[in-house]
Amino acid sequence: MKIYFLIVSSKQTEIKILEQYIHRLPYTENGGAKDLDIRVAKSGAEAKEKLEEFRKANKNAPDLIISAEDLPDMGGIEFASLVRNGDYKNIHFLLYGERVTVDLTTRARKSGIREIMVLPFNFSRFQDALVRMVDAPVSNEEKHRKKRLEGLFMEKAMDNNMEDKLQSIYADSLEKVNVLRRLAPWSTHSQMSLAKIYCGQNAFGAALPFLRRVVKVDFSNTAAHRLLMLCYKRLGKSYEDTDDLYMLVQQNPNSTPLNLGLGEALLNDGAYLEAMKYFKKTIEIFKKNDAKRLQAKAHVGLGKSLMKQADIENKPHLNGDAVKEFETGKKSDPGLMSAYLNLICVYKKMGMPDKANEVLQEAMKITPDKAEDWLSMFETYLAEGDLSKAQYSIDKALAIEGDNQIILVASAKAYMRQNMYEDALKLLETAADINPSDTRTYNLIGICNRRQYNHEAALEIYSKALAINPGEASIHFNLGRAYEELERYQDAANSFTEAIRLDPALEVAKKALEDVSAKLLT
């Protein structure tokens, strides 16, 4: 793809500066044009000839005309009027001059000029002017797309072509926005527009690079953070929030993956009894065309829930029921390593080392081909203190899915359980680089920094997380812990108070507030 520029000026110094500016524009870094074609005209008459050359060569009209107001044969506004009255109505036109008066601005607007730059030249102002040229028509297209979508959803007859019509609207808008953003593809507004379209098409992977660029440029863009999180969750590369999964299951009650995901999220939150219901439902609604691994993981999840219940409620007989679930999971998917490894764990708890060793020998014959299976092996080896095999396993997992934050965060948590905070921190920082919008990762990074007595780094990362989501009680609580450990008790009290305001049921924050309040009185 090539972008065409036409510079109209009689002064060589101005032409040279503008050429340098154009070559500095970040086209390739933002997935834009790789080739720039810059033409120069010294007068309005010569510029008209250049436009005719474009027409005869069957090329697109220039994407942008940059013209001085002071031309040898006419004014820049007069030239713009000639362009607009010809066959080049849609060309972007940037006028520049020594002075900008109200009269000049009014005449420029009537000639279709939307951007005027005052000398001396400034690269940032030049770049921003191009962004504004792109953002205005993109905003208009977004309004048009929204109107079409609203019209579609208001149709009384929800026929079988609804999805086709929906995708047609998104496809049309995608094509238009891609054309409109050619001149300034680094525009965060146009990148957000494309990301929204891709999300509407369920093409979450395609939306990722645009959202990552937006967040990199504007870290305070909460809408971009929310969309980026959504994309990674829908791609299965980041943990789903339990509340979101509840809503999705309500909308799709017979979805095997969603019921399984909700069960796993609940178990991860410690709600093992509630998790059991969704694991059982997953098994109940399992369909022939569903992946066998979903069924196997549901049995493993149910087994893990039973093990947890056996421990917490002092019901050791439930471990026997857990064995049955793990065995069923192993039979459903012989490659599911978590079935073997949990079976080994429960046999050891039941005082049956021979059975545990028998399962271990069986598992060692398997060479996993999925990242989650290598993760299961990593967690097992790490818990047993076999660091070399643990490292080998996590390396294998990340070689398969290096951008999967579930793998990165789960392995980091395993390191944290072993008090290996430096190793955990490396994985968490990798996860944060991949997905800079997940405040849960920042929370864990802060904890690791605190455990290594690097409290200033912890304060910095908590502040970064709160810039994304100031309403997250757990981050305010951990920020308070960092302040408390630094003996900044008033700051700690303020953070604990905010955590309680956001989550009145957060008992640990109430206790922490009592403690620091007492310290403030001494």
ZAMARGU-4260 file (C-alpha; in steps of 0.2 Angstrom, whole numbers, plus 5000, padded with zeros to 4 digits):
<rodrens>
0) 5000/5000/5000 | 5006/5017/4995 | 5002/5034/5002 | 5002/5049/4990 | 5007/5067/4996
5) 5007/5083/4986 | 5016/5098/4993 | 5013/5115/4985 | 5025/5128/4989 | 5037/5140/4980
10) 5050/5139/4995 | 5063/5125/4995 | 5066/5126/5014 | 5047/5123/5017 | 5047/5108/5005
15) 5062/5100/5013 | 5055/5102/5031 | 5038/5094/5025 | 5047/5080/5016 | 5057/5076/5032
20) 5041/5077/5043 | 5032/5065/5031 | 5046/5052/5032 | 5045/5053/5051 | 5027/5048/5052
25) 5024/5031/5060 | 5016/5022/5046 | 5024/5005/5046 | 5024/5004/5066 | 5005/5005/5065
30) 5001/4993/5051 | 5000/5007/5038 | 5008/5011/5021 | 5026/5005/5018 | 5029/5016/5003
35) 5027/5035/5003 | 5025/5044/4986 | 5029/5063/4988 | 5026/5075/4974 | 5030/5093/4973
40) 5023/5108/4964 | 5029/5126/4965 | 5013/5134/4960 | 4994/5132/4960 | 4995/5129/4941
45) 5008/5116/4942 | 4999/5108/4956 | 4984/5106/4945 | 4995/5098/4932 | 5001/5086/4945
50) 4983/5081/4949 | 4980/5078/4931 | 4995/5067/4930 | 4987/5056/4944 | 4971/5055/4934
55) 4980/5049/4918 | 4990/5036/4927 | 4974/5029/4935 | 4981/5032/4952 | 4971/5037/4967
60) 4971/5056/4970 | 4984/5062/4983 | 4979/5056/5000 | 4984/5073/5006 | 4988/5090/4999
65) 4999/5102/5009 | 4998/5119/5002 | 5006/5136/5007 | 4993/5150/5007 | 5005/5161/4999
70) 5008/5154/4981 | 5015/5164/4966 | 5000/5163/4955 | 4985/5161/4968 | 4981/5159/4986
75) 4981/5142/4994 | 4962/5144/4998 | 4959/5148/4980 | 4968/5132/4975 | 4958/5122/4987
80) 4942/5129/4980 | 4948/5123/4962 | 4952/5106/4969 | 4935/5104/4978 | 4925/5110/4963
85) 4934/5097/4952 | 4934/5078/4954 | 4944/5078/4970 | 4931/5082/4983 | 4938/5069/4996
90) 4956/5074/4996 | 4962/5080/5013 | 4969/5097/5012 | 4981/5105/5025 | 4984/5124/5023
95) 4999/5133/5031 | 5004/5151/5032 | 5012/5165/5042 | 4996/5171/5051 | 4979/5164/5054
100) 4965/5177/5055 | 4946/5174/5058 | 4943/5180/5040 | 4956/5167/5033 | 4949/5153/5044
105) 4931/5157/5038 | 4936/5157/5019 | 4946/5141/5022 | 4931/5132/5029 | 4920/5137/5015
110) 4933/5130/5003 | 4933/5113/5012 | 4949/5115/5022 | 4948/5108/5039 | 4966/5110/5045
115) 4977/5126/5045 | 4995/5126/5052 | 5004/5142/5057 | 5022/5144/5054 | 5035/5140/5060
120) 5032/5122/5057 | 5031/5110/5072 | 5031/5091/5069 | 5019/5087/5083 | 5006/5099/5077
125) 5008/5092/5059 | 5006/5074/5066 | 4991/5080/5076 | 4983/5089/5061 | 4983/5072/5051
130) 4975/5063/5066 | 4961/5076/5066 | 4958/5073/5048 | 4956/5055/5051 | 4946/5055/5067
135) 4932/5066/5060 | 4926/5055/5046 | 4929/5039/5057 | 4918/5047/5070 | 4905/5049/5056
140) 4906/5031/5051 | 4905/5025/5069 | 4888/5035/5070 | 4882/5028/5054 | 4887/5010/5060
145) 4878/5012/5076 | 4862/5018/5067 | 4862/5003/5056 | 4865/4991/5071 | 4851/5000/5081
150) 4840/4998/5066 | 4844/4980/5064 | 4840/4976/5082 | 4824/4986/5081 | 4817/4975/5067
155) 4802/4966/5073 | 4806/4950/5063 | 4822/4942/5070 | 4824/4931/5055 | 4837/4918/5051
160) 4847/4931/5041 | 4850/4941/5057 | 4868/4935/5059 | 4872/4938/5041 | 4865/4955/5041
165) 4875/4959/5057 | 4891/4953/5049 | 4887/4963/5033 | 4886/4979/5043 | 4903/4976/5052
170) 4911/4971/5036 | 4905/4987/5027 | 4911/4997/5041 | 4928/4988/5042 | 4932/4992/5024
175) 4927/5011/5026 | 4937/5013/5042 | 4952/5005/5034 | 4951/5017/5020 | 4948/5032/5031
180) 4963/5029/5042 | 4975/5027/5028 | 4982/5045/5031 | 4985/5043/5050 | 4984/5024/5055
185) 4992/5029/5072 | 4976/5038/5077 | 4970/5029/5093 | 4952/5034/5088 | 4953/5024/5072
190) 4962/5010/5080 | 4948/5009/5093 | 4935/5009/5080 | 4943/4994/5071 | 4945/4985/5087
195) 4926/4987/5091 | 4922/4981/5073 | 4933/4965/5075 | 4925/4962/5092 | 4908/4963/5084
200) 4914/4950/5072 | 4920/4939/5086 | 4937/4941/5078 | 4946/4944/5095 | 4963/4940/5089
205) 4962/4953/5075 | 4957/4966/5088 | 4972/4963/5099 | 4986/4973/5090 | 4975/4988/5089
210) 4971/4988/5107 | 4988/4985/5113 | 4994/5000/5102 | 4980/5011/5110 | 4985/5006/5128
215) 5003/5009/5124 | 5000/5027/5118 | 4986/5031/5131 | 4987/5020/5146 | 4972/5029/5154
220) 4960/5024/5140 | 4949/5013/5151 | 4938/5008/5136 | 4953/5000/5127 | 4958/4991/5143
225) 4941/4983/5145 | 4941/4978/5127 | 4959/4971/5128 | 4954/4961/5143 | 4938/4954/5134
230) 4948/4949/5119 | 4961/4939/5129 | 4947/4931/5139 | 4937/4926/5124 | 4952/4919/5116
235) 4955/4908/5132 | 4971/4916/5136 | 4966/4925/5152 | 4955/4920/5167 | 4937/4925/5165
240) 4929/4934/5180 | 4917/4923/5189 | 4903/4937/5188 | 4905/4938/5169 | 4904/4919/5168
245) 4888/4918/5178 | 4881/4931/5166 | 4887/4921/5151 | 4880/4904/5158 | 4863/4913/5160
250) 4863/4918/5142 | 4869/4901/5136 | 4864/4888/5149 | 4868/4873/5138 | 4886/4878/5134
255) 4898/4865/5139 | 4913/4876/5139 | 4905/4890/5149 | 4898/4879/5162 | 4915/4871/5164
260) 4924/4888/5165 | 4912/4894/5178 | 4915/4878/5188 | 4934/4881/5187 | 4933/4899/5192
265) 4922/4895/5207 | 4934/4882/5213 | 4948/4894/5210 | 4939/4906/5222 | 4937/4893/5235
270) 4918/4890/5232 | 4920/4871/5230 | 4902/4867/5233 | 4895/4879/5221 | 4909/4873/5208
275) 4902/4855/5210 | 4885/4860/5203 | 4893/4867/5187 | 4905/4852/5185 | 4890/4840/5186
280) 4880/4851/5174 | 4895/4851/5162 | 4895/4832/5162 | 4876/4831/5161 | 4874/4842/5145
285) 4890/4835/5137 | 4886/4833/5118 | 4893/4821/5106 | 4901/4835/5096 | 4909/4843/5111
290) 4928/4840/5114 | 4931/4825/5125 | 4943/4835/5135 | 4929/4846/5141 | 4920/4831/5149
295) 4937/4824/5156 | 4941/4841/5164 | 4924/4842/5172 | 4927/4825/5180 | 4944/4831/5186
300) 4936/4848/5193 | 4923/4838/5202 | 4936/4827/5209 | 4946/4842/5215 | 4931/4849/5223
305) 4928/4833/5232 | 4946/4833/5239 | 4944/4851/5245 | 4927/4846/5254 | 4936/4831/5261
310) 4949/4842/5269 | 4939/4857/5274 | 4924/4847/5281 | 4935/4833/5288 | 4926/4820/5277
315) 4940/4808/5271 | 4928/4796/5263 | 4925/4809/5250 | 4943/4806/5243 | 4937/4789/5237
320) 4924/4798/5227 | 4937/4809/5220 | 4947/4794/5214 | 4932/4789/5204 | 4931/4806/5196
325) 4950/4806/5192 | 4949/4789/5184 | 4934/4794/5174 | 4943/4809/5168 | 4958/4799/5163
330) 4948/4787/5153 | 4939/4801/5144 | 4955/4809/5139 | 4970/4798/5141 | 4981/4814/5138
335) 4974/4825/5152 | 4989/4826/5164 | 4979/4834/5178 | 4969/4818/5179 | 4985/4808/5183
340) 4993/4821/5194 | 4977/4824/5205 | 4975/4805/5206 | 4993/4803/5212 | 4990/4817/5225
345) 4974/4809/5232 | 4982/4792/5233 | 4996/4799/5243 | 4983/4808/5255 | 4974/4791/5257
350) 4990/4783/5262 | 4992/4772/5246 | 5009/4776/5239 | 5010/4760/5229 | 4994/4766/5219
355) 5001/4783/5217 | 5018/4776/5210 | 5008/4765/5198 | 4999/4781/5191 | 5015/4790/5191
360) 5023/4777/5180 | 5008/4777/5168 | 5009/4796/5167 | 5028/4796/5163 | 5024/4787/5147
365) 5015/4801/5140 | 5023/4816/5131 | 5010/4830/5132 | 5006/4841/5116 | 4996/4854/5125
370) 5002/4868/5136 | 4990/4865/5150 | 4996/4847/5152 | 5014/4853/5153 | 5008/4866/5166
375) 5001/4852/5177 | 5017/4843/5176 | 5026/4859/5181 | 5015/4861/5196 | 5018/4843/5202
380) 5037/4844/5200 | 5038/4860/5208 | 5028/4855/5223 | 5039/4839/5225 | 5055/4850/5224
385) 5061/4844/5207 | 5066/4861/5200 | 5075/4855/5185 | 5060/4845/5179 | 5048/4859/5184
390) 5058/4871/5173 | 5058/4859/5159 | 5040/4857/5160 | 5036/4876/5161 | 5048/4879/5146
395) 5038/4867/5136 | 5021/4874/5141 | 5027/4892/5136 | 5035/4885/5120 | 5017/4880/5115
400) 5008/4895/5121 | 5020/4909/5126 | 5006/4922/5126 | 4994/4913/5137 | 4992/4923/5153
405) 4983/4908/5161 | 4999/4898/5159 | 5010/4912/5165 | 5000/4917/5180 | 4996/4899/5186
410) 5014/4895/5185 | 5019/4911/5194 | 5006/4907/5208 | 5014/4890/5210 | 5031/4898/5212
415) 5023/4910/5225 | 5017/4895/5235 | 5035/4889/5236 | 5041/4907/5241 | 5050/4908/5225
420) 5045/4926/5222 | 5059/4931/5210 | 5054/4917/5198 | 5036/4921/5200 | 5040/4939/5196
425) 5048/4935/5179 | 5033/4926/5173 | 5021/4939/5180 | 5030/4953/5171 | 5030/4943/5155
430) 5011/4942/5157 | 5009/4960/5160 | 5019/4965/5145 | 5008/4954/5134 | 4992/4960/5142
435) 4994/4977/5150 | 4976/4978/5155 | 4974/4964/5168 | 4975/4972/5185 | 4975/4955/5193
440) 4992/4952/5186 | 4998/4969/5193 | 4991/4964/5210 | 5002/4948/5210 | 5017/4958/5205
445) 5015/4970/5219 | 5014/4955/5231 | 5030/4948/5224 | 5039/4965/5226 | 5033/4966/5244
450) 5039/4949/5248 | 5056/4954/5242 | 5055/4970/5252 | 5055/4981/5236 | 5040/4991/5242
455) 5043/5006/5231 | 5041/4995/5216 | 5025/4988/5224 | 5018/5005/5226 | 5022/5010/5208
460) 5013/4994/5201 | 4998/4996/5212 | 4996/5014/5206 | 4997/5008/5189 | 4983/4995/5192
465) 4972/5009/5200 | 4974/5020/5185 | 4966/5006/5175 | 4952/5002/5188 | 4951/5013/5203
470) 4937/5003/5210 | 4946/4987/5214 | 4945/4984/5232 | 4959/4971/5233 | 4972/4983/5225
475) 4968/4996/5238 | 4970/4983/5251 | 4987/4977/5245 | 4992/4995/5243 | 4988/4998/5261
480) 4998/4983/5266 | 5013/4991/5256 | 5011/5007/5265 | 5009/4998/5282 | 5026/4989/5279
485) 5034/5006/5275 | 5027/5012/5292 | 5016/5025/5282 | 5002/5022/5293 | 4990/5036/5288
490) 4992/5032/5269 | 4989/5013/5274 | 4973/5018/5284 | 4967/5028/5269 | 4969/5013/5257
495) 4961/5001/5269 | 4946/5013/5271 | 4944/5014/5252 | 4945/4995/5251 | 4931/4994/5264
500) 4921/5007/5255 | 4922/4997/5239 | 4919/4980/5247 | 4910/4982/5264 | 4912/4963/5266
505) 4931/4963/5265 | 4934/4958/5283 | 4953/4957/5281 | 4953/4976/5277 | 4943/4980/5292
510) 4955/4971/5303 | 4970/4979/5295 | 4962/4996/5297 | 4960/4993/5316 | 4978/4988/5317
515) 4985/5003/5308 | 4973/5015/5317 | 4980/5008/5334 | 4997/5012/5328 | 4992/5030/5323
520) 4987/5033/5341 | 5004/5027/5349
</rodrens>
